[in-house]
Amino acid sequence: MTASLHVPVLLAEVLALLQPRRGQTLLDATVGTAGHALALLDAIGPEGRLIGIDRDPHALAIAAERLAARCREHGWPEPFPFLLVRGNFHRLDALLAAHGIATLHGALFDLGVSTLQLETPERGFSFRAEAPLDLRMDPDEPTTAADLVNTLSEAELAAILREYGEERHARAIAREIVARRPLRTTRELAEICARIYPTRERRGEAIHPATRTFMALRIAVNRELDALAPGVRAAIDRLVPGGRIAVIAYHSLEDRLVKEEFRYLAGGCRCPRHLPACVCGAVARIRILTPKPVRPTPLEIAANPRARSARLRAAERLATT
């Protein structure tokens, strides 16, 4: 087992909002190395069932080992009450249906990259070590970050950096990438980003100049935003009345998508304002539990700096009419 395990962000807040109880069926749609899943498993007991989904086979292997060890610690009999599935929550309906999971009492999505991925240099998620420019959460996917930076046009690269990374120097970084390619390693790309940022900005920035570029490419490689709304909606569809969903996002684009999806499913109309009546079919299916996102405390951020940008939103499934 690796020593670098994901520290669960906002764990106490997630448990307070999901309110997991003994005998329930819960979903961890981004199980990773089971940071949150261990606490969920403790709560549901041997009578419950925990379904964990992840794209990363290395993370799933670690999660299986940790969850089984926890079950043995409790003295629970086999088969243990968890099921781990490799896949993308974009296909959540199909993944759950394939294993006969019809309803859920709770669901958790912890978005973004894990500590395991960041601290495995050959995966290319960190720009602080020399490594292949990969950034794939699922190592079997065909497209890497190197493929994008070496084949897309300057305009296409700039659009990715601007839209997904909110990078204000997107055009200049894209221009330099095209001028210096082929790029093969994380360090080559990080050096380009550092060179583009003026010295005065580098001194005033709390984050490395390459942070937004790497985040943008990671989102593009893994098509993370495309999967988010369908995955959240599919989980809510399977919640029993009173069942709850919690989503932890780490940047504004993810958080905005979750906020908008929750608002629509809570009955918010999506029709253009000029229409005299609603035609989008908005019906309240959930009750939003977090009017504003829950943020980590200064104490948690001090203990786990990667929690600093986390935003937690939660909702409860209403009874159907």
MARSEPA-833450 format. One record per residue (C-alpha): residue number from 1; chain; residue in one letter; x, y, z. Coordinates in nm, 2 decimals. Each point is the difference from the previous one (the first is absolute). Layout:
# residues N
+-----+--------+---------+--------+--------+--------+
: num : cadena : residuo :      x :      y :      z :
+-----+--------+---------+--------+--------+--------+
: NUM :      A :       A :      X :      Y :      Z :
...
+-----+--------+---------+--------+--------+--------+
END
This chain:
# residues 321
+-----+--------+---------+--------+--------+--------+
: num : cadena : residuo :      x :      y :      z :
+-----+--------+---------+--------+--------+--------+
:   1 :      A :       M :   0.00 :   0.00 :   0.00 :
:   2 :      A :       T :   0.13 :   0.35 :  -0.08 :
:   3 :      A :       A :   0.08 :   0.23 :   0.28 :
:   4 :      A :       S :  -0.15 :   0.30 :  -0.19 :
:   5 :      A :       L :  -0.37 :  -0.03 :   0.06 :
:   6 :      A :       H :  -0.27 :   0.26 :  -0.07 :
:   7 :      A :       V :  -0.10 :   0.20 :   0.31 :
:   8 :      A :       P :  -0.38 :   0.03 :  -0.01 :
:   9 :      A :       V :  -0.10 :   0.37 :  -0.03 :
:  10 :      A :       L :  -0.29 :   0.13 :   0.20 :
:  11 :      A :       L :  -0.06 :  -0.34 :   0.15 :
:  12 :      A :       A :  -0.20 :   0.11 :   0.30 :
:  13 :      A :       E :  -0.21 :   0.23 :  -0.21 :
:  14 :      A :       V :  -0.07 :  -0.27 :  -0.26 :
:  15 :      A :       L :  -0.12 :  -0.24 :   0.27 :
:  16 :      A :       A :  -0.22 :   0.26 :   0.16 :
:  17 :      A :       L :  -0.17 :   0.08 :  -0.33 :
:  18 :      A :       L :  -0.03 :  -0.36 :  -0.13 :
:  19 :      A :       Q :  -0.11 :  -0.14 :   0.34 :
:  20 :      A :       P :   0.10 :  -0.36 :  -0.09 :
:  21 :      A :       R :  -0.17 :  -0.27 :   0.22 :
:  22 :      A :       R :   0.03 :  -0.37 :   0.06 :
:  23 :      A :       G :  -0.14 :  -0.22 :  -0.28 :
:  24 :      A :       Q :   0.00 :   0.27 :  -0.27 :
:  25 :      A :       T :   0.13 :  -0.02 :  -0.36 :
:  26 :      A :       L :   0.24 :   0.27 :  -0.07 :
:  27 :      A :       L :   0.20 :   0.11 :  -0.31 :
:  28 :      A :       D :   0.34 :   0.15 :  -0.01 :
:  29 :      A :       A :   0.03 :   0.09 :  -0.37 :
:  30 :      A :       T :   0.37 :   0.11 :   0.03 :
:  31 :      A :       V :   0.12 :  -0.25 :   0.26 :
:  32 :      A :       G :   0.37 :   0.05 :  -0.06 :
:  33 :      A :       T :   0.20 :  -0.17 :   0.28 :
:  34 :      A :       A :  -0.31 :  -0.01 :   0.22 :
:  35 :      A :       G :   0.06 :   0.31 :   0.21 :
:  36 :      A :       H :  -0.37 :   0.09 :   0.04 :
:  37 :      A :       A :  -0.11 :  -0.36 :  -0.07 :
:  38 :      A :       L :   0.15 :  -0.14 :   0.32 :
:  39 :      A :       A :  -0.22 :   0.23 :   0.21 :
:  40 :      A :       L :  -0.30 :  -0.08 :  -0.21 :
:  41 :      A :       L :   0.06 :  -0.37 :   0.05 :
:  42 :      A :       D :   0.03 :   0.04 :   0.37 :
:  43 :      A :       A :  -0.34 :   0.18 :   0.01 :
:  44 :      A :       I :  -0.20 :  -0.26 :  -0.21 :
:  45 :      A :       G :   0.14 :  -0.31 :   0.18 :
:  46 :      A :       P :   0.00 :  -0.35 :  -0.14 :
:  47 :      A :       E :  -0.38 :   0.02 :  -0.08 :
:  48 :      A :       G :   0.06 :   0.29 :  -0.24 :
:  49 :      A :       R :   0.16 :   0.02 :  -0.34 :
:  50 :      A :       L :   0.27 :   0.24 :  -0.13 :
:  51 :      A :       I :   0.06 :   0.04 :  -0.38 :
:  52 :      A :       G :   0.32 :   0.16 :  -0.09 :
:  53 :      A :       I :   0.08 :   0.12 :  -0.36 :
:  54 :      A :       D :   0.32 :   0.12 :  -0.14 :
:  55 :      A :       R :   0.19 :   0.02 :  -0.33 :
:  56 :      A :       D :   0.34 :  -0.07 :   0.15 :
:  57 :      A :       P :   0.08 :  -0.37 :   0.04 :
:  58 :      A :       H :   0.29 :   0.07 :   0.23 :
:  59 :      A :       A :  -0.23 :   0.20 :   0.24 :
:  60 :      A :       L :  -0.26 :  -0.27 :  -0.01 :
:  61 :      A :       A :   0.25 :  -0.26 :   0.10 :
:  62 :      A :       I :   0.10 :   0.21 :   0.30 :
:  63 :      A :       A :  -0.36 :   0.07 :   0.09 :
:  64 :      A :       A :  -0.08 :  -0.37 :  -0.01 :
:  65 :      A :       E :   0.28 :  -0.08 :   0.24 :
:  66 :      A :       R :  -0.09 :   0.28 :   0.24 :
:  67 :      A :       L :  -0.37 :  -0.08 :   0.01 :
:  68 :      A :       A :   0.06 :  -0.37 :   0.05 :
:  69 :      A :       A :   0.24 :   0.07 :   0.28 :
:  70 :      A :       R :  -0.26 :   0.22 :   0.17 :
:  71 :      A :       C :  -0.26 :  -0.27 :  -0.03 :
:  72 :      A :       R :   0.24 :  -0.25 :   0.16 :
:  73 :      A :       E :   0.07 :   0.25 :   0.28 :
:  74 :      A :       H :  -0.37 :   0.01 :   0.08 :
:  75 :      A :       G :  -0.02 :  -0.38 :  -0.02 :
:  76 :      A :       W :  -0.26 :   0.01 :  -0.27 :
:  77 :      A :       P :  -0.06 :  -0.32 :  -0.19 :
:  78 :      A :       E :   0.07 :  -0.04 :  -0.37 :
:  79 :      A :       P :  -0.13 :   0.09 :  -0.26 :
:  80 :      A :       F :   0.09 :   0.35 :   0.11 :
:  81 :      A :       P :  -0.27 :   0.27 :  -0.06 :
:  82 :      A :       F :   0.18 :   0.19 :  -0.27 :
:  83 :      A :       L :   0.02 :  -0.02 :  -0.38 :
:  84 :      A :       L :   0.27 :   0.18 :  -0.20 :
:  85 :      A :       V :  -0.05 :   0.07 :  -0.37 :
:  86 :      A :       R :   0.24 :   0.14 :  -0.25 :
:  87 :      A :       G :  -0.17 :   0.26 :  -0.21 :
:  88 :      A :       N :  -0.09 :   0.36 :  -0.07 :
:  89 :      A :       F :  -0.30 :   0.14 :   0.19 :
:  90 :      A :       H :  -0.11 :   0.15 :  -0.34 :
:  91 :      A :       R :  -0.14 :  -0.36 :  -0.05 :
:  92 :      A :       L :  -0.14 :  -0.02 :   0.35 :
:  93 :      A :       D :  -0.33 :  -0.14 :  -0.10 :
:  94 :      A :       A :   0.15 :  -0.29 :  -0.20 :
:  95 :      A :       L :   0.26 :  -0.07 :   0.27 :
:  96 :      A :       L :  -0.26 :  -0.03 :   0.28 :
:  97 :      A :       A :  -0.25 :  -0.19 :  -0.22 :
:  98 :      A :       A :   0.27 :  -0.25 :  -0.09 :
:  99 :      A :       H :   0.04 :  -0.09 :   0.37 :
: 100 :      A :       G :  -0.37 :   0.01 :   0.08 :
: 101 :      A :       I :   0.01 :   0.33 :   0.20 :
: 102 :      A :       A :  -0.35 :   0.15 :  -0.04 :
: 103 :      A :       T :  -0.01 :   0.25 :   0.29 :
: 104 :      A :       L :   0.24 :   0.20 :   0.22 :
: 105 :      A :       H :  -0.03 :   0.16 :   0.34 :
: 106 :      A :       G :   0.29 :   0.23 :  -0.06 :
: 107 :      A :       A :   0.26 :   0.10 :  -0.25 :
: 108 :      A :       L :   0.34 :   0.18 :   0.01 :
: 109 :      A :       F :   0.20 :   0.16 :  -0.27 :
: 110 :      A :       D :   0.35 :   0.12 :   0.09 :
: 111 :      A :       L :   0.12 :   0.16 :  -0.32 :
: 112 :      A :       G :   0.35 :   0.08 :  -0.12 :
: 113 :      A :       V :   0.34 :  -0.17 :   0.03 :
: 114 :      A :       S :   0.10 :  -0.23 :   0.29 :
: 115 :      A :       T :   0.31 :   0.01 :   0.21 :
: 116 :      A :       L :   0.10 :  -0.34 :  -0.14 :
: 117 :      A :       Q :  -0.01 :   0.14 :  -0.36 :
: 118 :      A :       L :   0.19 :   0.31 :   0.10 :
: 119 :      A :       E :   0.27 :  -0.20 :   0.18 :
: 120 :      A :       T :   0.05 :  -0.26 :  -0.27 :
: 121 :      A :       P :   0.24 :   0.19 :  -0.23 :
: 122 :      A :       E :  -0.03 :  -0.22 :  -0.30 :
: 123 :      A :       R :  -0.37 :   0.09 :  -0.03 :
: 124 :      A :       G :   0.10 :   0.36 :  -0.08 :
: 125 :      A :       F :  -0.25 :   0.18 :   0.23 :
: 126 :      A :       S :   0.27 :   0.20 :   0.18 :
: 127 :      A :       F :   0.22 :   0.25 :  -0.17 :
: 128 :      A :       R :   0.25 :  -0.01 :   0.29 :
: 129 :      A :       A :   0.17 :  -0.32 :  -0.13 :
: 130 :      A :       E :   0.13 :  -0.10 :  -0.34 :
: 131 :      A :       A :  -0.25 :  -0.24 :  -0.15 :
: 132 :      A :       P :  -0.19 :  -0.08 :  -0.32 :
: 133 :      A :       L :  -0.27 :   0.25 :  -0.09 :
: 134 :      A :       D :  -0.29 :  -0.24 :   0.06 :
: 135 :      A :       L :  -0.27 :   0.12 :   0.24 :
: 136 :      A :       R :  -0.24 :  -0.30 :  -0.07 :
: 137 :      A :       M :  -0.21 :  -0.11 :   0.30 :
: 138 :      A :       D :  -0.07 :  -0.32 :  -0.19 :
: 139 :      A :       P :   0.34 :  -0.12 :  -0.14 :
: 140 :      A :       D :  -0.18 :  -0.20 :  -0.27 :
: 141 :      A :       E :  -0.15 :   0.31 :  -0.16 :
: 142 :      A :       P :   0.16 :   0.08 :  -0.34 :
: 143 :      A :       T :   0.06 :   0.37 :   0.03 :
: 144 :      A :       T :   0.27 :   0.16 :   0.22 :
: 145 :      A :       A :   0.09 :   0.36 :   0.08 :
: 146 :      A :       A :   0.30 :  -0.04 :  -0.23 :
: 147 :      A :       D :  -0.24 :  -0.08 :  -0.29 :
: 148 :      A :       L :  -0.19 :   0.32 :   0.06 :
: 149 :      A :       V :   0.29 :   0.24 :   0.04 :
: 150 :      A :       N :   0.18 :  -0.15 :  -0.31 :
: 151 :      A :       T :  -0.30 :  -0.02 :  -0.24 :
: 152 :      A :       L :  -0.25 :   0.28 :   0.08 :
: 153 :      A :       S :   0.02 :   0.33 :  -0.16 :
: 154 :      A :       E :   0.11 :   0.31 :   0.20 :
: 155 :      A :       A :  -0.36 :   0.12 :   0.00 :
: 156 :      A :       E :  -0.13 :  -0.33 :   0.13 :
: 157 :      A :       L :   0.26 :  -0.02 :   0.27 :
: 158 :      A :       A :  -0.07 :   0.36 :   0.11 :
: 159 :      A :       A :  -0.37 :  -0.08 :   0.02 :
: 160 :      A :       I :   0.06 :  -0.30 :   0.23 :
: 161 :      A :       L :   0.23 :   0.20 :   0.23 :
: 162 :      A :       R :  -0.24 :   0.29 :   0.01 :
: 163 :      A :       E :  -0.32 :  -0.20 :   0.05 :
: 164 :      A :       Y :   0.11 :  -0.28 :   0.22 :
: 165 :      A :       G :   0.29 :   0.16 :   0.19 :
: 166 :      A :       E :  -0.12 :   0.36 :   0.00 :
: 167 :      A :       E :   0.35 :   0.08 :  -0.10 :
: 168 :      A :       R :   0.04 :   0.37 :  -0.07 :
: 169 :      A :       H :   0.32 :  -0.06 :  -0.20 :
: 170 :      A :       A :  -0.16 :  -0.28 :  -0.21 :
: 171 :      A :       R :   0.09 :   0.15 :  -0.34 :
: 172 :      A :       A :   0.36 :   0.06 :   0.09 :
: 173 :      A :       I :   0.05 :  -0.34 :   0.15 :
: 174 :      A :       A :  -0.17 :  -0.17 :  -0.30 :
: 175 :      A :       R :   0.22 :   0.20 :  -0.24 :
: 176 :      A :       E :   0.32 :  -0.11 :   0.18 :
: 177 :      A :       I :  -0.12 :  -0.36 :   0.01 :
: 178 :      A :       V :  -0.05 :  -0.01 :  -0.38 :
: 179 :      A :       A :   0.34 :   0.17 :  -0.05 :
: 180 :      A :       R :   0.19 :  -0.25 :   0.22 :
: 181 :      A :       R :  -0.17 :  -0.33 :  -0.08 :
: 182 :      A :       P :   0.02 :  -0.29 :   0.01 :
: 183 :      A :       L :  -0.03 :   0.00 :   0.38 :
: 184 :      A :       R :   0.04 :  -0.33 :   0.18 :
: 185 :      A :       T :   0.04 :   0.07 :   0.37 :
: 186 :      A :       T :  -0.17 :   0.18 :   0.28 :
: 187 :      A :       R :   0.31 :   0.21 :   0.07 :
: 188 :      A :       E :   0.01 :   0.13 :  -0.36 :
: 189 :      A :       L :  -0.35 :   0.13 :   0.02 :
: 190 :      A :       A :   0.04 :   0.14 :   0.36 :
: 191 :      A :       E :   0.31 :   0.19 :  -0.12 :
: 192 :      A :       I :  -0.20 :   0.16 :  -0.28 :
: 193 :      A :       C :  -0.27 :   0.11 :   0.24 :
: 194 :      A :       A :   0.25 :   0.15 :   0.24 :
: 195 :      A :       R :   0.18 :   0.18 :  -0.28 :
: 196 :      A :       I :  -0.33 :   0.16 :  -0.11 :
: 197 :      A :       Y :  -0.10 :   0.14 :   0.34 :
: 198 :      A :       P :   0.16 :   0.34 :   0.08 :
: 199 :      A :       T :   0.23 :  -0.01 :   0.30 :
: 200 :      A :       R :  -0.22 :   0.23 :   0.20 :
: 201 :      A :       E :  -0.30 :  -0.23 :  -0.05 :
: 202 :      A :       R :   0.21 :  -0.31 :   0.10 :
: 203 :      A :       R :   0.09 :   0.17 :   0.32 :
: 204 :      A :       G :  -0.36 :   0.10 :   0.08 :
: 205 :      A :       E :  -0.16 :  -0.34 :  -0.10 :
: 206 :      A :       A :  -0.09 :  -0.25 :   0.27 :
: 207 :      A :       I :   0.02 :  -0.28 :  -0.26 :
: 208 :      A :       H :   0.26 :  -0.11 :  -0.25 :
: 209 :      A :       P :  -0.04 :   0.16 :  -0.35 :
: 210 :      A :       A :  -0.06 :  -0.35 :  -0.15 :
: 211 :      A :       T :  -0.29 :  -0.09 :   0.23 :
: 212 :      A :       R :  -0.28 :   0.13 :  -0.22 :
: 213 :      A :       T :   0.15 :  -0.14 :  -0.32 :
: 214 :      A :       F :   0.04 :  -0.35 :   0.14 :
: 215 :      A :       M :  -0.35 :   0.02 :   0.15 :
: 216 :      A :       A :  -0.15 :   0.10 :  -0.34 :
: 217 :      A :       L :   0.18 :  -0.28 :  -0.19 :
: 218 :      A :       R :  -0.10 :  -0.25 :   0.26 :
: 219 :      A :       I :  -0.37 :   0.10 :  -0.03 :
: 220 :      A :       A :   0.03 :  -0.02 :  -0.38 :
: 221 :      A :       V :   0.18 :  -0.34 :  -0.01 :
: 222 :      A :       N :  -0.25 :  -0.16 :   0.24 :
: 223 :      A :       R :  -0.31 :   0.19 :  -0.12 :
: 224 :      A :       E :  -0.09 :   0.07 :   0.36 :
: 225 :      A :       L :  -0.26 :   0.27 :  -0.05 :
: 226 :      A :       D :  -0.18 :  -0.21 :  -0.26 :
: 227 :      A :       A :  -0.06 :  -0.27 :   0.25 :
: 228 :      A :       L :  -0.10 :   0.21 :   0.30 :
: 229 :      A :       A :  -0.36 :   0.10 :  -0.07 :
: 230 :      A :       P :  -0.11 :  -0.34 :  -0.14 :
: 231 :      A :       G :   0.16 :  -0.18 :   0.29 :
: 232 :      A :       V :  -0.16 :   0.22 :   0.27 :
: 233 :      A :       R :  -0.34 :  -0.03 :  -0.17 :
: 234 :      A :       A :   0.03 :  -0.38 :  -0.02 :
: 235 :      A :       A :   0.09 :  -0.02 :   0.37 :
: 236 :      A :       I :  -0.30 :   0.22 :   0.09 :
: 237 :      A :       D :  -0.23 :  -0.21 :  -0.21 :
: 238 :      A :       R :   0.08 :  -0.31 :   0.21 :
: 239 :      A :       L :  -0.03 :   0.17 :   0.34 :
: 240 :      A :       V :  -0.29 :  -0.11 :   0.22 :
: 241 :      A :       P :  -0.22 :   0.28 :   0.14 :
: 242 :      A :       G :   0.21 :   0.16 :   0.27 :
: 243 :      A :       G :   0.32 :  -0.14 :  -0.15 :
: 244 :      A :       R :   0.29 :   0.25 :  -0.03 :
: 245 :      A :       I :   0.27 :   0.10 :  -0.24 :
: 246 :      A :       A :   0.32 :   0.19 :   0.08 :
: 247 :      A :       V :   0.25 :   0.14 :  -0.26 :
: 248 :      A :       I :   0.34 :   0.14 :   0.08 :
: 249 :      A :       A :   0.14 :   0.23 :  -0.28 :
: 250 :      A :       Y :   0.34 :   0.15 :  -0.01 :
: 251 :      A :       H :  -0.03 :   0.28 :  -0.26 :
: 252 :      A :       S :  -0.26 :   0.25 :  -0.11 :
: 253 :      A :       L :  -0.10 :  -0.18 :  -0.32 :
: 254 :      A :       E :  -0.09 :  -0.33 :   0.18 :
: 255 :      A :       D :  -0.17 :   0.19 :   0.28 :
: 256 :      A :       R :  -0.21 :   0.21 :  -0.24 :
: 257 :      A :       L :  -0.12 :  -0.31 :  -0.19 :
: 258 :      A :       V :  -0.10 :  -0.17 :   0.33 :
: 259 :      A :       K :  -0.18 :   0.32 :   0.12 :
: 260 :      A :       E :  -0.19 :   0.03 :  -0.33 :
: 261 :      A :       E :  -0.09 :  -0.37 :  -0.01 :
: 262 :      A :       F :  -0.13 :   0.01 :   0.36 :
: 263 :      A :       R :  -0.19 :   0.32 :  -0.07 :
: 264 :      A :       Y :  -0.18 :  -0.15 :  -0.30 :
: 265 :      A :       L :  -0.08 :  -0.33 :   0.18 :
: 266 :      A :       A :  -0.13 :   0.21 :   0.29 :
: 267 :      A :       G :  -0.26 :   0.15 :  -0.24 :
: 268 :      A :       G :   0.19 :   0.29 :  -0.14 :
: 269 :      A :       C :  -0.11 :   0.10 :  -0.35 :
: 270 :      A :       R :   0.26 :  -0.01 :  -0.28 :
: 271 :      A :       C :  -0.22 :   0.18 :  -0.26 :
: 272 :      A :       P :   0.11 :   0.33 :  -0.16 :
: 273 :      A :       R :  -0.14 :   0.29 :   0.19 :
: 274 :      A :       H :  -0.20 :   0.13 :  -0.29 :
: 275 :      A :       L :  -0.23 :  -0.30 :  -0.01 :
: 276 :      A :       P :  -0.34 :   0.06 :   0.16 :
: 277 :      A :       A :  -0.01 :  -0.35 :   0.17 :
: 278 :      A :       C :   0.24 :  -0.28 :   0.09 :
: 279 :      A :       V :   0.05 :  -0.26 :  -0.27 :
: 280 :      A :       C :   0.31 :  -0.17 :   0.13 :
: 281 :      A :       G :  -0.20 :  -0.23 :   0.23 :
: 282 :      A :       A :   0.17 :   0.10 :   0.32 :
: 283 :      A :       V :  -0.15 :  -0.20 :   0.29 :
: 284 :      A :       A :   0.14 :   0.00 :   0.36 :
: 285 :      A :       R :   0.16 :  -0.34 :   0.06 :
: 286 :      A :       I :   0.25 :   0.10 :   0.26 :
: 287 :      A :       R :   0.04 :   0.24 :   0.30 :
: 288 :      A :       I :   0.33 :   0.18 :   0.01 :
: 289 :      A :       L :   0.16 :  -0.04 :   0.34 :
: 290 :      A :       T :   0.29 :   0.25 :  -0.06 :
: 291 :      A :       P :  -0.12 :   0.34 :  -0.13 :
: 292 :      A :       K :   0.37 :   0.09 :   0.00 :
: 293 :      A :       P :   0.28 :  -0.25 :  -0.04 :
: 294 :      A :       V :   0.16 :  -0.13 :   0.31 :
: 295 :      A :       R :   0.38 :   0.08 :   0.02 :
: 296 :      A :       P :   0.28 :  -0.16 :   0.20 :
: 297 :      A :       T :   0.10 :   0.17 :   0.33 :
: 298 :      A :       P :   0.34 :   0.17 :   0.03 :
: 299 :      A :       L :   0.10 :  -0.29 :   0.23 :
: 300 :      A :       E :  -0.08 :  -0.26 :  -0.28 :
: 301 :      A :       I :   0.19 :   0.21 :  -0.26 :
: 302 :      A :       A :   0.30 :   0.02 :   0.23 :
: 303 :      A :       A :   0.00 :  -0.37 :   0.04 :
: 304 :      A :       N :  -0.08 :  -0.08 :  -0.36 :
: 305 :      A :       P :   0.09 :   0.29 :  -0.24 :
: 306 :      A :       R :  -0.17 :  -0.18 :  -0.30 :
: 307 :      A :       A :  -0.33 :   0.06 :   0.17 :
: 308 :      A :       R :   0.02 :   0.38 :  -0.04 :
: 309 :      A :       S :  -0.21 :   0.03 :  -0.31 :
: 310 :      A :       A :  -0.26 :  -0.27 :   0.09 :
: 311 :      A :       R :  -0.37 :   0.09 :  -0.01 :
: 312 :      A :       L :  -0.27 :  -0.24 :   0.12 :
: 313 :      A :       R :  -0.36 :   0.01 :  -0.12 :
: 314 :      A :       A :  -0.27 :  -0.24 :   0.11 :
: 315 :      A :       A :  -0.37 :  -0.07 :  -0.08 :
: 316 :      A :       E :  -0.28 :  -0.23 :   0.12 :
: 317 :      A :       R :  -0.23 :  -0.20 :  -0.23 :
: 318 :      A :       L :  -0.36 :   0.10 :   0.04 :
: 319 :      A :       A :  -0.29 :  -0.25 :   0.00 :
: 320 :      A :       T :  -0.14 :  -0.05 :  -0.35 :
: 321 :      A :       T :  -0.36 :   0.10 :  -0.06 :
+-----+--------+---------+--------+--------+--------+
END
